[in-house]
Each structure stands twice: as C-alpha cells, then as structure tokens.
Amino acid sequence: MLDPITLGTTVQIQIPLSAFSECDLSFTYPDSMVSFLLSNEKNPKYYLPEYYGRVFTLSEIRSIVETNGLPGWTWGTNLPSRLANYIEVQVWNHEPLLIYKPK
C-alpha cells in the first residue's frame, strides 16, 4: 500500500514515446534495482538472462514488446510476487518533459 503522504506529493503524467529521440531514454526489465538483483542471484526458477542486468534502447524495448507483449501478461510471469514486474524507463534528456510540467 502506498503511503498517503507520498500519494499527496506525486503526480502521474503520460508522455508519448514519440516525444523522445532514441538517445533520450533507456529501459530495464524489470525495475533497474530488481533487474540488478536478479542478474546477481541467477535463480533458475525465474532468471531470464536476456533481460535481467541489461539496459535497452528505445528500439530494443519496442522490439521486445512487439515480440513478447508486456511483461506480466504473456512473459516474465514467474517472478516472485514481491518483485516489480514492469519495464522501467530512465530519462536522460528532460527537455521533452518540460511542456508537461504542471503550472
């Protein structure tokens, strides 16, 4: 459950990937810290070496999603429930974000 204080200080925005260039973003599956943990543990029950401990470009992650669908729907479903099962994006160029900044 999310902390009510955290919820009160956060805002959700949706920004199309088309707002960014290939070099503006990188991606990990799952969350970067979980990916790092899984790549170090290499537990054969759920370790996916082609994904864990790696960083992907925009075109690479698009290809993965086109081929496999979103994680947790059709692939990557064997992660322990305590671990995040999503694709994380890291934004390296904040310029495209400025037009979405709340006034």
Contacts in CASP RR format, 6 or more apart in sequence:
PFRMAT RR
TARGET T0000
AUTHOR 0000-0000-0000
METHOD contacts of the structure
MODEL  1
MLDPITLGTTVQIQIPLSAFSECDLSFTYPDSMVSFLLSNEKNPKYYLPE
YYGRVFTLSEIRSIVETNGLPGWTWGTNLPSRLANYIEVQVWNHEPLLIY
KPK
11 102 0 8 1.000
13 100 0 8 1.000
15 96 0 8 1.000
15 97 0 8 1.000
15 100 0 8 1.000
17 25 0 8 1.000
17 58 0 8 1.000
19 96 0 8 1.000
20 58 0 8 1.000
20 91 0 8 1.000
20 93 0 8 1.000
20 96 0 8 1.000
21 93 0 8 1.000
22 57 0 8 1.000
22 58 0 8 1.000
22 59 0 8 1.000
23 92 0 8 1.000
23 93 0 8 1.000
24 58 0 8 1.000
24 91 0 8 1.000
24 92 0 8 1.000
24 93 0 8 1.000
24 96 0 8 1.000
25 57 0 8 1.000
25 58 0 8 1.000
25 89 0 8 1.000
25 90 0 8 1.000
25 91 0 8 1.000
25 92 0 8 1.000
26 55 0 8 1.000
26 56 0 8 1.000
26 57 0 8 1.000
26 89 0 8 1.000
26 90 0 8 1.000
26 92 0 8 1.000
27 55 0 8 1.000
27 56 0 8 1.000
27 57 0 8 1.000
27 58 0 8 1.000
27 60 0 8 1.000
27 61 0 8 1.000
27 87 0 8 1.000
27 88 0 8 1.000
27 89 0 8 1.000
27 90 0 8 1.000
28 35 0 8 1.000
28 53 0 8 1.000
28 54 0 8 1.000
28 55 0 8 1.000
28 56 0 8 1.000
28 87 0 8 1.000
28 88 0 8 1.000
28 90 0 8 1.000
29 35 0 8 1.000
29 51 0 8 1.000
29 52 0 8 1.000
29 56 0 8 1.000
29 61 0 8 1.000
29 64 0 8 1.000
29 71 0 8 1.000
29 86 0 8 1.000
29 87 0 8 1.000
29 88 0 8 1.000
30 38 0 8 1.000
30 71 0 8 1.000
30 79 0 8 1.000
30 83 0 8 1.000
30 84 0 8 1.000
30 85 0 8 1.000
30 86 0 8 1.000
30 87 0 8 1.000
30 88 0 8 1.000
31 83 0 8 1.000
31 84 0 8 1.000
31 86 0 8 1.000
31 88 0 8 1.000
32 88 0 8 1.000
32 90 0 8 1.000
34 83 0 8 1.000
34 84 0 8 1.000
35 51 0 8 1.000
35 52 0 8 1.000
35 53 0 8 1.000
35 54 0 8 1.000
35 88 0 8 1.000
36 53 0 8 1.000
38 46 0 8 1.000
38 47 0 8 1.000
38 48 0 8 1.000
38 52 0 8 1.000
38 53 0 8 1.000
38 83 0 8 1.000
39 47 0 8 1.000
39 49 0 8 1.000
39 52 0 8 1.000
39 53 0 8 1.000
39 54 0 8 1.000
41 47 0 8 1.000
42 49 0 8 1.000
45 78 0 8 1.000
46 76 0 8 1.000
46 78 0 8 1.000
46 79 0 8 1.000
46 80 0 8 1.000
48 76 0 8 1.000
51 64 0 8 1.000
55 90 0 8 1.000
56 64 0 8 1.000
61 87 0 8 1.000
65 87 0 8 1.000
68 74 0 8 1.000
68 75 0 8 1.000
69 75 0 8 1.000
70 87 0 8 1.000
71 77 0 8 1.000
71 85 0 8 1.000
71 86 0 8 1.000
71 87 0 8 1.000
72 79 0 8 1.000
72 85 0 8 1.000
76 85 0 8 1.000
77 85 0 8 1.000
79 85 0 8 1.000
91 97 0 8 1.000
END
